[in-house]
């Protein structure tokens, strides 16, 4: 896991200033401000439709209507992992990992070994389980040596045990590669388990922030995040 927030002194990998994105008369992002230091792991929570995926699309350069209007600083090397692994079924595993990269087969093999799929380079995507396909998606993202890794609910479709294994894998990969990470999730416990800092997006802005580290009770943090999400008397 990344260093605790008090130890993060690196320059920001991401700096957003007054980022606004609307659809018709509705503002999804409303003059949003955010900084993510290099190497920090940030989780983003919010109710459905709160703008979490809209923010990721803006940072990934997939939303041209916000480009240059609030994205003060975004790294050149950005990778995205989606809930769906989005592997090309007509390409073998290694070819999916190094898609678009010339002469990167060696790095692709190393990346697959890092995610526990050494020896599966010639497999077809249909021969892999859902968890294994997400491991390939992680390998594909990390082989590009991103400064910023964007993850849009990458474990949402997996069963509980596979999710736990993928959490451990993502923590280890983050320690090894040290990109800044912005993880979108609906799972409060997942956010607490993985992140250095958890944010709640509401009404187009960051409405709450919890830093994780020594002296912070996960039970207390969970309760505060649930309150920020408008959840009382139950679990999320």
C-alpha positions in Angstrom: 0.0 0.0 0.0 1.2 3.5 -0.6 2.8 5.7 2.1 0.4 7.3 4.5 -0.8 10.7 3.3 1.4 12.6 5.7 4.4 11.0 4.0 3.3 12.0 0.4 5.4 14.9 -0.5 5.7 14.4 -4.3 4.4 16.9 -6.8 0.8 16.2 -7.9 0.3 13.7 -10.7 -3.2 15.2 -11.1 -4.4 18.7 -10.5 -7.9 19.7 -11.4 -9.2 23.2 -11.0 -12.9 24.1 -11.3 -13.7 21.3 -13.7 -17.2 21.5 -15.0 -19.1 19.1 -17.2 -22.8 19.3 -18.0 -25.3 17.4 -20.1 -28.0 19.8 -21.2 -29.2 21.8 -18.2 -27.7 19.3 -15.7 -24.2 19.9 -14.2 -22.6 16.5 -13.5 -19.3 18.1 -12.4 -19.6 21.6 -10.9 -16.3 23.5 -10.6 -14.6 20.4 -9.1 -11.1 20.8 -7.5 -8.8 17.8 -6.9 -5.1 17.0 -6.5 -3.6 13.5 -6.4 0.1 13.3 -5.5 2.3 11.0 -7.5 2.1 7.5 -6.0 -1.1 8.1 -4.0 -4.0 5.6 -4.2 -7.3 7.5 -4.1 -10.7 5.8 -4.1 -13.8 7.7 -5.3 -17.2 6.9 -3.9 -20.6 8.4 -4.9 -24.1 7.4 -5.7 -25.1 6.3 -9.2 -25.1 9.3 -11.5 -22.9 11.4 -9.3 -20.2 11.9 -12.0 -17.6 9.4 -11.0 -17.2 7.8 -14.4 -17.5 11.3 -16.0 -14.5 12.4 -14.1 -12.5 9.3 -15.1 -13.4 9.9 -18.8 -12.2 13.4 -18.5 -8.9 12.4 -17.0 -8.4 9.6 -19.6 -8.9 12.1 -22.4 -12.1 10.4 -23.6 -14.4 13.4 -23.1 -13.3 16.2 -25.4 -15.9 18.6 -24.1 -13.9 19.1 -20.9 -10.4 18.9 -22.4 -8.4 21.9 -21.4 -11.2 23.3 -19.2 -10.1 22.5 -15.7 -7.6 19.7 -16.3 -4.6 21.8 -15.1 -2.2 18.9 -14.8 -2.6 15.3 -16.1 0.3 12.9 -16.9 1.1 11.9 -20.4 1.1 8.2 -19.5 -2.5 7.3 -18.4 -4.0 3.8 -18.4 -7.6 2.7 -17.8 -9.0 -0.5 -16.4 -12.8 -0.9 -16.8 -15.3 -3.2 -15.1 -15.3 -5.3 -18.4 -11.8 -6.5 -19.2 -12.4 -5.5 -22.9 -10.1 -8.1 -24.4 -10.2 -8.7 -28.1 -11.5 -12.2 -28.5 -9.6 -12.8 -31.8 -6.3 -12.0 -30.1 -4.3 -14.2 -27.8 -3.6 -13.1 -24.2 -0.1 -11.7 -24.9 -1.3 -9.9 -28.0 -4.0 -8.2 -26.0 -1.5 -7.1 -23.4 0.9 -5.5 -25.9 -1.7 -4.2 -28.3 -0.4 -1.1 -30.0 3.1 -1.5 -28.6 5.9 -2.5 -31.0 8.6 -4.9 -29.8 7.1 -5.2 -26.3 6.6 -8.9 -26.2 9.2 -9.4 -23.5 7.7 -6.7 -21.3 4.3 -8.2 -21.9 5.5 -11.6 -20.7 6.9 -10.0 -17.6 3.7 -8.1 -17.0 1.6 -11.3 -17.3 4.0 -13.1 -14.8 3.4 -10.2 -12.4 -0.3 -10.8 -12.4 0.1 -14.6 -12.0 -0.5 -15.6 -15.6 3.0 -16.6 -16.7 2.6 -19.4 -19.2 -0.8 -18.3 -20.4 0.5 -16.0 -23.1 -1.0 -18.2 -26.0 -4.4 -18.7 -24.4 -7.5 -17.2 -25.9 -9.6 -14.8 -23.8 -12.6 -17.3 -23.7 -10.3 -19.8 -22.0 -9.9 -17.5 -19.0 -12.1 -17.0 -16.0 -13.5 -13.5 -15.3 -10.8 -12.9 -12.7 -8.1 -14.0 -15.0 -9.4 -11.7 -17.7 -9.2 -8.8 -15.3 -5.6 -9.8 -14.5 -4.9 -9.5 -18.2 -6.5 -6.1 -18.2 -4.2 -5.0 -15.4 -1.2 -6.4 -17.2 -2.2 -4.5 -20.3 -2.5 -1.3 -18.3 0.8 -1.6 -16.3 2.9 -2.7 -19.3 2.5 0.9 -20.5 4.2 2.1 -17.3 1.5 4.7 -16.5 2.0 7.6 -14.2 -1.8 7.6 -13.6 -3.9 4.4 -13.4 -7.7 5.0 -13.7 -9.9 2.1 -12.5 -13.6 2.2 -13.1 -15.2 -0.5 -10.8 -12.7 -3.1 -12.1 -13.8 -5.8 -9.7 -17.6 -5.1 -9.7 -18.5 -8.2 -11.7 -16.3 -10.6 -9.8 -17.4 -13.0 -7.0 -16.4 -12.1 -3.4 -13.4 -14.5 -3.1 -12.0 -13.4 -6.5 -12.4 -9.8 -5.4 -10.4 -10.4 -2.3 -7.6 -11.9 -4.4 -7.7 -9.0 -6.8 -7.5 -6.5 -4.0 -4.3 -8.2 -2.8 -2.9 -8.2 -6.3 -3.7 -4.5 -7.0 -2.1 -3.5 -3.7 1.1 -5.4 -4.6 1.2 -4.0 -8.1 0.7 -0.5 -6.8 3.7 -1.0 -4.4 5.9 -2.2 -7.3 4.9 0.3 -9.9 3.9 3.3 -7.9 1.5 5.1 -10.2 -1.0 7.5 -8.9 -4.3 5.6 -8.8 -7.9 6.8 -9.0 -10.3 4.0 -8.3 -14.1 4.4 -8.8 -16.1 2.0 -6.6 -19.5 1.7 -5.0 -18.0 -0.5 -2.3 -17.0 1.4 0.9 -15.1 -1.6 2.3 -13.2 -1.9 -1.0 -12.2 1.8 -0.8 -11.0 1.5 2.8 -9.1 -1.7 2.0 -7.2 -0.3 -0.9 -6.8 3.5 -0.7 -4.7 6.0 1.1 -7.5 8.5 0.8 -11.2 8.1 0.1 -13.3 10.8 -1.5 -17.1 11.2 -1.8 -18.5 12.9 -4.9 -21.8 14.6 -4.5 -23.6 17.3 -6.4 -20.6 17.5 -8.8 -18.0 18.3 -6.1 -15.9 16.5 -3.5 -18.2 16.5 -0.5 -16.1 14.5 1.9 -12.6 13.2 2.4 -11.2 10.5 4.7 -7.5 9.9 5.0 -6.4 6.4 6.1 -3.4 5.6 8.2 -2.2 5.0 11.8 -4.8 5.8 14.4 -7.8 5.6 12.0 -10.4 3.1 12.9 -11.8 1.4 9.8 -15.2 1.1 11.6 -15.2 4.8 12.3 -14.1 5.7 8.8 -16.7 3.4 7.3 -19.5 5.0 9.3 -18.4 8.5 8.3 -18.2 7.6 4.6 -21.7 6.0 4.8 -23.0 9.2 6.3 -21.4 11.3 3.6 -23.1 9.0 1.1 -26.5 9.5 2.8 -26.7 5.9 4.1 -27.9 5.5 7.6 -28.9 2.5 9.6 -27.6 0.0 7.0 -24.7 -1.2 4.9 -23.6 -0.4 1.4 
